[in-house]
Every structure is written in C-alpha cells, then in structure tokens.
Amino acid sequence: MPNKEKEERKPRVKPIIEAADSLSLGISMVVAVLIGVGLGWLLKRLTDETWTFWLGVAIGIAAAILNVYKAYSKQRKMFEELSKEPRYAIKKKIDDDEYDEDEDYGEKSY
C-alpha cells in the first residue's frame, strides 16, 4: 500500500513540463545562433575585424549543437531507464518462448 500512496502523490504536471522542454529544443537552437550572431556583430563593431563576426556565429552554432547533444543524452538516459522496467521486457519473453517451442518439437527442416 505505501507504494500506491507514493504513486498518487507524484505531480501530474511533471510530464507536461518535460514535453514542453522537448518542444523548446528548436527554439533554443535558434536563440543560441541568434545570440552568437549578435555577439559576433558586437565584436565586429568594437574591433572593426570581420573575422570576429564569424567567431560569434561559430560560438552560436556550437551552443546550438551542445543543446541538441544535451537533449539527446537526456532522452537516451530516460529510454534506458524505461527499458529496465519489467513491463517492457516482452521481447525477451517472446524470444524465450520461441526458443522453448523449438526444443519441444525438435529440429525444423526448411
């Protein structure tokens, strides 16, 4: 019974927040690049060197790639934890059942 009470206490808003976080990945990529472009433009205005603009663009693109990597790592970790749950172990059970059937009926000739 304590586990059931614990499950009822879980916040129901958390999955909605996680979904919104996943949806915001595209927005964060655009914002990272725009901030990089803004930083590059500011550096170009301060130094009168064109290469500083491209440095800012490169920093923005690197930040966007980092955002994608972080989101990927988070999702991969979540799916690995999910795959460890017993209710999702049906593939293993099906594979084991097929193996047992082969033993019961002997060799199959194709």
Secondary structure, 3 states (H helix, E strand, C coil): CHHHHHHHHCCCCHHHHHHHHHHCHHHHHHHHHHHHHHHHHHHHHHHCCHHHHHHHHHHHHHHHHHHHHHHHHHHHHHHHHHHCCHHHCHHHHHHHHHHHHHHHHCCCCC
